[in-house]
Amino acid sequence: MPRGAAATLALCCAFVLAGPAAATAEPGRSVSLAAARAQAGDRLRVTGAGWPQGALIQLVTCGELALPGSSSCDMRAALATVARADGTFAVELTLGDPPRPCPCVVHAAEVGSGSGGGHVDAPIELTGHATGPTPVPGRVQARLEVIEARLTGGSRTAAWFGWVQHRKLVYTVRNAGSQPLDGAPLVVRVGRSAEGVPTPPTGQLRPGETRTFEVPVTIPFAAFGAYPVTAELGGLGQAKAVHQAYPWGLVVLNVIGAAMIAFGVLRLVRRRRARTVPALAVTDEVLLPAVVRVPALQAYLVFDDAPGAGRLRRLAAGQLDPAELDRLLHAAPPQQEPDAVVDLAALDEHLTRPRNG
């Protein structure tokens, strides 16, 4: 539908519509208001249908049928929402106080859809708000040409490890229309967020004038993937710059940490398996068990690599009598000699023999 025809339809509805208001300027898309008359500051339920799935939709109250662009809208009361999978949405909108006189509309526009498309205007009568003549659509020739939109700054090292990134959007536009843009709001968003970042005042952009805006933006911690940064000036000149966030350094550190944990667990398992294997102490050509009873000393020899040696030392605090050691090792009763694989008498004699020198 041509924009002029949409404006005429919206004007007629503003005066004769008695029930909930609905108007569409994009085929297949619609916006409905719970009431056709309200005051600025009232909360009004707004529903829509026929929008692309996942589309970010901005709702704002505008005067002069929103024909001059967002300079006729109360951008402070703008609200953004996302279309559901079936193309519908439902929000509670606080009606703004447009800077231009009525006839007024609730202007719904798809963010990033490009100039001239993806919008729907639903008429609303704001009681107590000034009313003026309807602007002539043919005289509205605001055009904005995007010269550049890029991101600068940021630390590569911090980005590599997923830290918060403070970057700057450089947004350059030229007024390609025949009339100046006065105080058109600059709206900048990061990712899919509906909240805009703080932007400087734009002032007046004269016909043919080129101006560059630099807006600080923040990429959140541990961001991963593509983060689009979008910008528009007064609903015109939509542009997008993409920040690629791939913190491979953080991924590498996690992989190294996981490998170290796995290596530590493997070492622990191997050490425990080694302790469960009976070890033999070697003295010259004689093989001894890990635990040997020496009757002449009324004690046991427990080698350091004996299974359970550490547990025995902890239980006895360094002192064990033969009966207690028998109980701990589940050996034969004290009155019975346990089987030995070596000549214990020879060992006793060897250990009790005086040492010369």
C-alpha positions in Angstrom: 0.0 0.0 0.0 1.5 3.5 -0.8 2.5 5.5 2.1 0.1 8.4 1.2 -2.8 6.0 1.1 -1.8 4.6 4.5 -1.7 8.1 5.9 -5.2 8.9 4.6 -6.6 5.7 6.0 -5.0 6.3 9.4 -6.5 9.8 9.5 -10.0 8.6 8.8 -9.8 5.9 11.4 -8.6 8.4 14.0 -11.9 10.2 13.9 -14.5 7.5 13.2 -13.2 4.4 14.9 -15.0 3.7 18.1 -13.7 0.3 19.1 -10.1 -1.1 19.3 -7.9 0.4 16.6 -6.1 -1.6 13.9 -4.2 -0.4 10.8 -1.6 -1.9 8.5 0.9 -0.4 6.1 2.7 -3.7 5.3 0.9 -6.6 3.5 0.2 -9.4 5.9 1.3 -7.5 9.0 -1.1 -6.0 11.6 -1.1 -4.1 14.9 -4.2 -3.8 17.1 -4.7 -1.6 20.1 -7.0 -2.4 23.0 -8.6 1.1 22.8 -8.8 3.8 20.2 -8.6 6.6 22.8 -6.3 7.1 25.7 -4.0 9.7 27.4 -0.3 10.0 27.3 1.1 7.9 30.1 -1.7 5.3 30.0 -0.7 1.6 29.6 -2.3 0.1 26.6 -2.2 -3.5 25.4 -0.9 -3.8 21.8 -1.0 -7.0 19.8 0.3 -7.9 16.4 0.3 -10.7 13.8 1.9 -11.6 10.5 5.4 -10.5 11.5 8.5 -12.6 10.7 9.5 -15.1 13.4 12.1 -13.6 15.7 11.8 -10.1 14.3 12.7 -7.2 16.7 9.8 -4.8 16.6 9.9 -1.3 18.0 6.7 0.4 19.2 6.5 4.1 19.7 3.8 6.8 20.0 4.1 9.4 17.2 2.4 12.6 16.1 1.7 13.8 12.5 1.0 10.1 11.5 4.7 9.4 11.9 5.3 10.8 8.4 8.3 13.0 9.3 10.0 10.1 10.9 11.0 9.5 14.5 11.4 13.3 15.0 7.7 13.3 15.5 7.8 10.4 18.0 8.4 10.1 21.8 11.4 7.9 21.6 11.8 8.0 25.4 8.7 5.8 25.7 9.7 3.4 22.8 9.4 -0.3 23.5 10.9 -3.2 21.7 9.6 -6.8 21.5 10.3 -10.0 19.6 7.8 -11.7 17.3 6.9 -15.3 18.4 7.3 -18.3 16.2 3.7 -17.8 14.8 4.5 -14.2 14.0 2.4 -12.7 16.8 3.3 -10.5 19.8 1.5 -8.9 22.7 2.9 -6.2 25.0 1.8 -3.5 27.5 2.8 -0.2 26.0 3.0 3.0 28.0 1.8 5.7 25.6 4.2 8.5 25.0 3.8 12.2 24.6 4.8 13.0 21.0 6.7 16.2 20.3 4.4 16.9 17.2 0.6 17.4 17.2 -1.9 14.7 16.4 -3.3 12.9 14.4 -1.3 10.3 16.3 -0.4 6.7 15.7 1.4 3.8 17.5 4.2 3.2 15.0 5.4 -0.4 14.8 8.6 -1.0 12.8 10.8 -4.0 12.3 14.3 -3.0 13.4 16.9 -3.5 10.6 14.3 -4.1 7.9 15.6 -1.3 5.8 14.2 2.1 5.0 10.6 2.2 3.8 9.4 -1.2 4.8 8.5 -3.4 7.7 6.2 -1.0 9.5 2.6 -0.7 10.6 0.8 2.4 12.0 -2.2 2.0 14.3 -4.2 5.2 14.9 -4.7 6.4 18.5 -6.6 9.5 19.7 -4.6 11.1 22.6 -7.0 13.1 24.7 -5.6 16.4 25.8 -2.8 16.4 23.2 -2.6 19.2 20.6 -4.0 18.5 17.2 -2.7 20.0 14.0 -3.1 19.7 10.2 -2.2 16.5 8.6 1.2 16.7 6.9 1.3 16.2 3.2 3.2 13.0 2.5 4.6 14.3 -0.8 6.5 17.0 1.0 8.3 14.6 3.3 11.6 13.9 1.5 13.9 12.9 4.4 16.5 10.5 3.1 19.6 9.4 4.9 22.6 7.7 3.3 24.9 5.5 5.3 28.5 6.2 4.5 30.2 4.0 7.0 29.4 1.8 10.0 32.4 0.0 11.7 33.7 -1.0 15.1 37.0 0.2 16.4 39.1 -0.3 19.6 39.1 -3.2 22.0 42.0 -5.5 23.2 42.8 -8.5 21.1 44.3 -10.3 24.2 41.1 -9.6 26.2 38.9 -10.7 23.3 40.9 -14.0 23.0 40.1 -14.8 26.6 36.4 -13.7 26.5 36.8 -10.6 28.7 34.4 -7.7 28.5 35.1 -5.7 25.3 34.8 -1.9 25.2 34.5 -0.9 21.5 33.4 2.2 19.6 30.9 2.3 16.8 31.9 4.8 14.1 28.6 5.7 12.2 28.8 8.1 9.3 25.7 9.3 7.5 24.8 11.9 4.9 21.5 13.8 4.6 20.6 12.9 1.0 17.2 14.6 1.3 16.0 18.1 0.6 15.1 19.1 4.1 17.1 19.2 7.4 16.8 16.6 10.1 16.3 18.4 13.5 17.2 16.5 16.6 16.5 13.0 15.1 17.4 10.5 17.9 20.3 8.2 17.3 19.5 4.6 18.4 22.2 2.0 18.9 21.7 -1.6 20.1 24.1 -4.4 20.8 23.0 -8.0 19.8 19.3 -8.8 20.2 18.9 -6.6 23.2 15.8 -4.3 23.1 17.6 -1.7 25.2 19.6 0.9 23.4 23.0 2.2 24.5 23.5 5.9 25.5 24.1 8.1 22.4 25.0 11.8 22.0 22.6 14.5 20.8 22.5 14.7 17.0 21.5 18.4 16.5 20.6 19.5 13.0 21.7 17.7 9.9 21.4 20.0 6.9 20.7 18.7 3.4 23.9 17.3 1.8 25.7 17.4 5.2 27.8 14.4 6.3 28.4 13.7 10.0 30.1 11.0 12.0 28.9 9.8 15.3 31.1 7.8 17.7 29.2 5.7 20.2 30.9 3.5 22.9 29.5 0.0 23.0 30.2 -2.9 25.4 30.4 -6.6 24.4 29.5 -8.7 27.4 31.8 -11.2 29.2 32.3 -14.7 27.7 30.5 -13.6 24.5 30.7 -16.2 21.8 29.7 -15.9 18.1 28.6 -12.9 16.1 27.3 -9.8 18.0 25.6 -7.3 15.6 25.7 -3.6 16.6 22.8 -1.8 14.8 22.3 1.9 14.4 19.7 4.2 13.0 19.1 8.0 13.0 15.5 9.0 13.3 14.3 5.7 11.9 16.4 6.2 8.8 19.9 5.1 7.8 19.8 1.6 9.3 23.2 0.1 9.5 24.9 -2.9 11.1 28.5 -3.7 12.2 29.3 -7.2 13.5 31.7 -8.0 16.3 33.0 -11.6 16.0 33.5 -13.0 19.5 35.4 -16.2 19.5 37.5 -16.6 22.8 39.7 -19.4 21.6 42.2 -18.7 24.4 39.5 -19.4 27.0 38.7 -22.7 25.2 42.4 -23.7 25.1 42.7 -23.0 28.8 39.7 -25.2 29.5 41.0 -28.0 27.4 44.4 -27.8 29.2 42.7 -27.8 32.6 40.6 -30.8 31.6 43.7 -32.7 30.4 45.6 -32.0 33.6 42.6 -33.2 35.7 42.5 -36.4 33.5 46.2 -36.9 33.9 46.0 -36.5 37.7 43.2 -39.0 37.9 45.1 -41.5 35.8 48.2 -41.1 38.0 46.1 -41.7 41.1 44.5 -44.8 39.6 48.0 -46.2 38.7 49.4 -45.5 42.1 46.4 -47.3 43.8 46.8 -50.3 41.5 50.5 -50.4 42.3 49.8 -50.6 46.0 47.5 -53.6 45.6 50.3 -55.7 44.0 52.4 -57.5 46.6 55.9 -56.2 46.4 59.1 -58.1 47.1 62.2 -56.5 48.7 65.5 -57.7 47.2 68.6 -58.1 49.3 71.5 -59.5 47.3 70.1 -62.8 45.9 67.4 -63.3 48.5 63.7 -62.5 47.7 61.8 -61.3 50.8 58.1 -60.8 51.3 56.9 -57.2 51.8 56.2 -58.0 55.5 58.6 -60.3 57.4 58.3 -61.4 61.0 61.6 -61.5 62.9 61.1 -63.5 66.2 64.5 -62.5 67.6 63.6 -58.9 67.5 60.0 -59.4 68.5 59.0 -57.3 65.6 58.1 -57.2 61.9 59.9 -55.7 59.0 57.5 -53.7 56.9 59.0 -52.4 53.7 58.0 -49.0 52.3 56.4 -50.5 49.2 54.4 -53.1 51.2 50.6 -53.0 50.6 49.0 -51.0 53.4 52.3 -49.8 54.9 51.0 -46.2 55.3 47.8 -47.4 56.9 49.8 -49.6 59.4 52.0 -46.6 60.4 48.9 -44.4 60.9 47.1 -46.9 63.0 50.1 -47.6 65.2 51.5 -44.1 65.3 54.9 -45.7 64.5 54.7 -48.4 67.2 53.2 -51.9 66.7 53.5 -54.9 68.8 53.5 -58.4 67.1 50.0 -59.4 68.2 48.5 -56.2 66.9 50.3 -56.5 63.6 49.1 -60.1 63.4 45.5 -58.8 63.8 45.8 -56.1 61.3 47.4 -58.4 58.7 44.9 -61.2 59.4 47.8 -63.6 60.0 47.7 -66.9 62.0 47.2 -66.8 65.8 50.3 -65.8 67.8 50.9 -69.4 69.0 51.2 -70.6 65.4 54.2 -69.9 63.2 53.1 -68.4 59.9 54.5 -69.9 56.8 57.6 -68.1 55.5 59.1 -68.2 52.1 62.6 -67.5 53.4 64.7 -69.0 56.2 63.6 -66.9 59.1 66.2 -68.4 61.5 68.9 -67.4 59.1 67.4 -63.9 58.7 67.2 -63.6 62.5 70.9 -64.6 62.9 71.9 -62.2 60.1 70.0 -59.2 61.6 71.2 -59.8 65.2 74.9 -60.4 64.2 77.1 -57.7 65.6 78.5 -55.4 63.0 82.2 -54.8 62.8 83.6 -51.4 62.2 
